[in-house]
Amino acid sequence: MTRQVLSRSLLVRFALPVALLVSAFAAVLPAHAAGPQIGGKVTSETGTAAPTSFTFLRHNGLTATIEVSSTTVVTRRYGAKTDISGINIGDTLSIWGSFQSGTSVFDATRITDKSIQSADAYSRGVVLSVDTAANSFQLRVTNTALGSPLAHRLTVDLAPNQAIPLPDGTTTTLAGLQVGDTLFVRGIYDRASATLDRLDAIRVLKIVSTIPAPPVNLKIVGFAFMKQHFALIRIHTAPGASITVGLSLGTLSLTINGTANKYGNFQSQRVVGNGTWPSTHHLRATVTVTLNGGSRKVAAGSWIP
C-alpha cells in the first residue's frame, strides 16, 4: 500500500510541470506544424495566383485536390519564399493543412516545393553551348559552394536582352557569349530540369582568349583505274569542322570543300591524271580545317603510281 501511495504522489508531483512544458512548446510551434502533412508530386497546372487548386499524387498512391488560398504560405527548398506560380507539374511538394470532412480535398496552409531552391551561394562554370532561340545557355559547372546541389551540367535561362557584365566593366548579351567562357551565376535552381532561372546575379569571369585549332589527320592514297589516276583524300578532325582541300599537280589545281561528319571523318576522291603517269609528277595537298573560328592548315604530298 505504501508503494502505491508513493507512486501516486510522484505522479501528481510531476504531472503538472510536464503539462505546463507541453503547453509552452505548443505555443511556440508554427501553426502549420499542428495540422497533418502530406507529400507527393504535382499532376496538374497550379495556376498563376491564389486562390487556385491543383491535383496531387500522394506518396501513398492516393490522389488529392489541393486548395490554395490567399493566406497559403509557399516556400522553396530551404525556406526561401515564393508564390504558387513557381510550382510546376512534376514538382515534389510537402503540404501542411487539413482535409475537408469526408473528401480528398486538402486545404493547404503551407506548401514547400522541394524541387526548386536557391542556388547554394554561387556556381561557376564554363559555357558549353549557346541557344539564342531559347534565350539560354548550357554551363559545365566547375566550382560550387560547399554542399551545393547543382548538376554538373546546368541550363541557365536569361531574360530577353539581359545584360551580362564582362571583366573589363562593359557588358554583353547572350549572343556575345562564346563556348569556353567562364561565368559566375546565382539564382533559383530547378532540380527537376537542372535549370537555373530567375537569376540573382551573372557575370563573365574569363573570356576565352584563343580558340584552339582543331586536330587534323590527313592521308592521301593514289590508285589507278580504267587508265585514270585518282587521289583519295581521307581526313579525321573535329566533328562538324569545315574543310577546304587544295590539290596541285603540275598545272592541275583542284579545290574540294566539305564538312566533317559527326565522327570527325571526311573523305573525297578526284581524278588527277589519265594514261601513263609520269614518275616526275608529285601530287601535293593543302588542307585547312576550321571550327568555331579556330583553324589549322596541314600540307602533305603523295606519289601516285
C-alpha distance (Angstrom), angle and dihedral (degrees) to the residues before:
residue distance angle dihedral
M1 . . .
T2 3.82 . .
R3 3.84 90.9 .
Q4 3.83 91.5 51.8
V5 3.81 92.6 49.3
L6 3.83 90.1 49.3
S7 3.82 91.8 50.4
R8 3.79 92.2 50.7
S9 3.79 90.2 48.1
L10 3.80 92.0 53.2
L11 3.78 91.4 46.9
V12 3.81 91.8 53.0
R13 3.81 90.5 45.3
F14 3.85 95.1 54.7
A15 3.81 101.3 30.4
L16 3.81 95.1 76.1
P17 3.85 96.9 50.2
V18 3.82 91.6 46.6
A19 3.79 91.5 49.8
L20 3.81 90.4 49.6
L21 3.84 90.8 49.0
V22 3.80 92.8 51.3
S23 3.79 90.3 48.1
A24 3.80 90.8 51.5
F25 3.82 92.8 51.8
A26 3.81 91.2 48.1
A27 3.78 89.6 55.1
V28 3.81 94.2 57.6
L29 3.81 98.8 39.9
P30 3.84 114.8 104.5
A31 3.77 114.0 -100.1
H32 3.83 94.7 -115.7
A33 3.82 91.6 57.5
A34 3.79 91.1 67.8
G35 3.82 93.6 59.4
P36 3.81 129.0 68.4
Q37 3.79 121.0 -82.0
I38 3.80 126.4 -143.8
G39 3.79 129.8 -174.4
G40 3.79 136.3 -162.1
K41 3.80 143.8 96.4
V42 3.81 134.6 -52.8
T43 3.83 112.7 -111.3
S44 3.82 102.4 179.2
E45 3.79 139.7 35.0
T46 3.78 112.1 -73.8
G47 3.79 100.2 -152.0
T48 3.78 126.7 -120.5
A49 3.79 100.5 -94.5
A50 3.81 141.9 16.5
P51 2.95 136.8 -65.8
T52 3.78 92.0 58.3
S53 3.80 141.6 116.2
F54 3.80 139.2 -142.7
T55 3.80 139.3 -177.2
F56 3.77 120.2 -102.5
L57 3.80 133.2 -164.5
R58 3.80 107.5 -145.9
H59 3.79 124.2 -144.6
N60 3.82 88.6 -110.5
G61 3.82 91.1 60.6
L62 3.82 96.0 -106.1
T63 3.80 123.1 123.6
A64 3.79 123.5 -127.8
T65 3.78 135.5 -177.3
I66 3.80 110.9 -131.9
E67 3.79 116.8 -147.2
V68 3.80 113.9 -155.5
S69 3.81 119.0 -163.3
S70 3.78 131.5 -170.2
T71 3.83 88.9 -98.4
T72 3.83 95.5 52.2
V73 3.81 110.0 117.9
V74 3.83 113.7 -136.8
T75 3.80 120.9 -165.6
R76 3.77 138.3 172.6
R77 3.78 125.1 -126.7
Y78 3.83 109.4 -62.6
G79 3.80 92.3 25.1
A80 3.82 107.5 -77.3
K81 3.80 110.3 147.2
T82 3.80 122.6 -113.0
D83 3.82 135.9 152.6
I84 3.78 136.3 -109.8
S85 3.83 92.3 -92.8
G86 3.82 89.0 69.2
I87 3.81 92.7 64.2
N88 3.81 117.6 92.4
I89 3.79 137.7 -172.1
G90 3.81 109.1 -79.5
D91 3.81 95.5 27.4
T92 3.80 116.4 136.5
L93 3.81 112.7 -125.0
S94 3.77 140.3 -174.1
I95 3.81 110.6 -152.5
W96 3.79 130.6 -169.5
G97 3.79 124.3 -163.0
S98 3.79 136.7 77.0
F99 3.79 141.2 -73.3
Q100 3.76 119.0 -111.3
S101 3.80 107.5 -112.6
G102 3.81 113.3 -79.7
T103 3.85 94.5 -5.2
S104 3.80 141.4 92.5
V105 3.82 90.6 -122.7
F106 3.80 110.9 117.5
D107 3.82 119.6 -160.0
A108 3.79 104.9 -146.5
T109 3.79 120.9 -144.9
R110 3.82 94.6 171.7
I111 3.81 134.3 14.3
T112 3.80 127.0 -169.6
D113 3.81 116.8 -166.4
K114 3.80 106.5 -151.1
S115 3.80 92.0 -173.8
I116 3.80 96.1 68.1
Q117 3.76 127.9 50.5
S118 3.75 145.1 151.0
A119 3.78 112.0 -83.0
D120 3.79 106.4 -105.2
A121 3.84 100.3 -101.1
Y122 3.81 98.1 -59.0
S123 3.77 148.9 -19.4
R124 3.80 129.3 -145.3
G125 3.77 125.1 -167.2
V126 3.79 150.9 143.5
V127 3.81 122.5 -97.1
L128 3.80 111.0 -110.1
S129 3.81 99.5 177.4
V130 3.79 141.3 -9.5
D131 3.82 123.5 -138.6
T132 3.81 108.7 -169.2
A133 3.82 91.9 176.4
A134 3.81 91.8 58.4
N135 3.83 91.8 36.0
S136 3.79 91.1 -127.4
F137 3.78 142.5 100.6
Q138 3.79 135.6 -152.7
L139 3.76 119.7 -120.1
R140 3.80 129.0 -161.6
V141 3.80 102.5 -143.4
T142 3.81 111.7 -131.1
N143 3.79 102.2 166.6
T144 3.81 134.4 17.2
A145 3.76 137.9 167.2
L146 3.79 117.3 -82.0
G147 3.78 109.6 -74.9
S148 3.81 94.8 9.6
P149 3.81 112.0 161.3
L150 3.81 94.9 -150.9
A151 3.79 118.0 135.6
H152 3.80 120.0 -114.9
R153 3.82 88.9 -113.1
L154 3.75 117.0 40.8
T155 3.82 133.6 -173.6
V156 3.81 111.8 -143.6
D157 3.82 118.1 -158.2
L158 3.80 118.0 -153.0
A159 3.78 134.0 -161.3
P160 3.85 114.7 -111.4
N161 3.82 110.7 -76.7
Q162 3.80 90.8 -3.2
A163 3.80 112.3 -178.7
I164 3.81 114.5 -123.9
P165 3.83 115.8 -161.4
L166 3.82 117.0 -128.0
P167 3.83 127.3 -149.8
D168 3.84 92.1 -104.1
G169 3.82 93.1 57.8
T170 3.80 96.7 -101.6
T171 3.80 124.0 106.8
T172 3.77 137.7 -126.3
T173 3.80 135.9 -173.6
L174 3.79 133.8 -127.0
A175 3.81 90.8 -81.1
G176 3.81 89.2 59.5
L177 3.80 95.7 56.9
Q178 3.79 117.2 104.2
V179 3.75 131.2 -155.7
G180 3.79 104.8 -97.1
D181 3.82 97.5 33.4
T182 3.81 114.1 134.8
L183 3.81 114.6 -131.1
F184 3.79 140.0 -176.2
V185 3.82 116.0 -143.3
R186 3.79 135.6 175.2
G187 3.78 129.0 177.5
I188 3.79 145.7 96.7
Y189 3.78 115.1 -27.8
D190 3.80 121.9 -147.4
R191 3.79 105.4 -155.3
A192 3.81 94.4 -167.6
S193 3.82 94.9 59.8
A194 3.84 99.5 23.0
T195 3.80 87.6 -123.3
L196 3.78 129.6 144.8
D197 3.79 111.1 -151.1
R198 3.80 138.1 154.2
L199 3.78 88.4 50.4
D200 3.78 118.7 -146.5
A201 3.80 93.1 -173.3
I202 3.80 141.3 -0.6
R203 3.79 134.0 170.6
V204 3.79 140.4 156.1
L205 3.80 111.3 -109.3
K206 3.80 98.2 -178.8
I207 3.79 132.3 10.5
V208 3.77 115.9 -143.8
S209 3.81 99.4 -107.2
T210 3.77 100.6 -168.9
I211 3.76 128.8 26.1
P212 3.81 109.1 -139.3
A213 3.77 115.4 -121.4
P214 3.79 112.7 -116.9
P215 3.83 117.7 -110.0
V216 3.80 117.0 -104.1
N217 3.80 128.8 -157.8
L218 3.82 109.9 -175.2
K219 3.78 127.2 -171.9
I220 3.83 128.6 175.0
V221 3.79 121.4 -164.4
G222 3.80 122.3 -172.4
F223 3.79 124.4 -154.8
A224 3.81 139.2 162.3
F225 3.80 125.8 -131.8
M226 3.82 130.1 169.4
K227 3.85 92.3 -8.7
Q228 3.79 90.8 -52.8
H229 3.77 128.2 111.9
F230 3.81 120.1 -138.7
A231 3.78 135.0 -165.6
L232 3.81 113.9 -149.4
I233 3.81 112.3 -159.9
R234 3.79 119.5 -160.7
I235 3.80 121.1 -176.3
H236 3.79 131.5 180.0
T237 3.79 116.6 -168.1
A238 3.82 140.9 126.5
P239 3.84 117.4 -33.9
G240 3.79 112.2 -95.4
A241 3.81 95.1 12.9
S242 3.81 118.1 151.0
I243 3.81 112.9 -118.9
T244 3.81 131.9 -158.7
V245 3.81 118.1 -177.4
G246 3.78 121.2 -168.9
L247 3.84 116.4 -163.9
S248 3.80 123.0 -167.8
L249 3.80 129.1 -178.2
G250 3.78 115.6 165.3
T251 3.80 104.6 -58.1
L252 3.83 92.0 -13.2
S253 3.80 115.9 104.5
L254 3.81 125.3 177.6
T255 3.80 134.0 175.3
I256 3.80 124.0 -156.0
N257 3.81 122.1 -170.0
G258 3.78 126.4 -169.3
T259 3.80 149.4 129.2
A260 3.79 129.4 -107.3
N261 3.81 113.7 -114.5
K262 3.81 125.0 -121.4
Y263 3.80 89.3 -79.4
G264 3.81 92.7 51.5
N265 3.82 94.1 -108.6
F266 3.82 128.6 135.1
Q267 3.81 128.4 175.1
S268 3.79 133.7 177.5
Q269 3.80 138.6 157.2
R270 3.80 133.6 -154.6
V271 3.81 137.0 -174.6
V272 3.80 107.4 -112.6
G273 3.82 102.2 171.5
N274 3.82 148.0 4.1
G275 3.79 133.9 -141.0
T276 3.80 119.8 -4.6
W277 3.77 114.3 12.2
P278 3.84 112.0 -133.0
S279 3.78 108.2 -132.1
T280 3.79 90.5 -138.9
H281 3.80 93.0 63.2
H282 3.76 111.9 102.0
L283 3.81 119.5 -171.2
R284 3.77 115.6 -142.5
A285 3.80 128.7 -169.4
T286 3.78 132.3 -166.1
V287 3.79 117.3 -166.0
T288 3.81 125.1 -166.9
V289 3.79 117.0 -168.7
T290 3.82 120.7 -168.8
L291 3.81 129.5 -171.2
N292 3.83 127.8 167.2
G293 3.79 91.2 -18.9
G294 3.80 95.3 -50.3
S295 3.80 117.0 110.4
R296 3.78 139.8 -175.6
K297 3.80 130.3 -166.5
V298 3.80 122.9 -151.9
A299 3.81 127.1 -176.5
A300 3.80 126.9 -161.3
G301 3.79 139.8 166.5
S302 3.78 131.6 -149.0
W303 3.79 134.9 -174.6
I304 3.77 112.7 -130.6
P305 3.86 112.6 -144.6
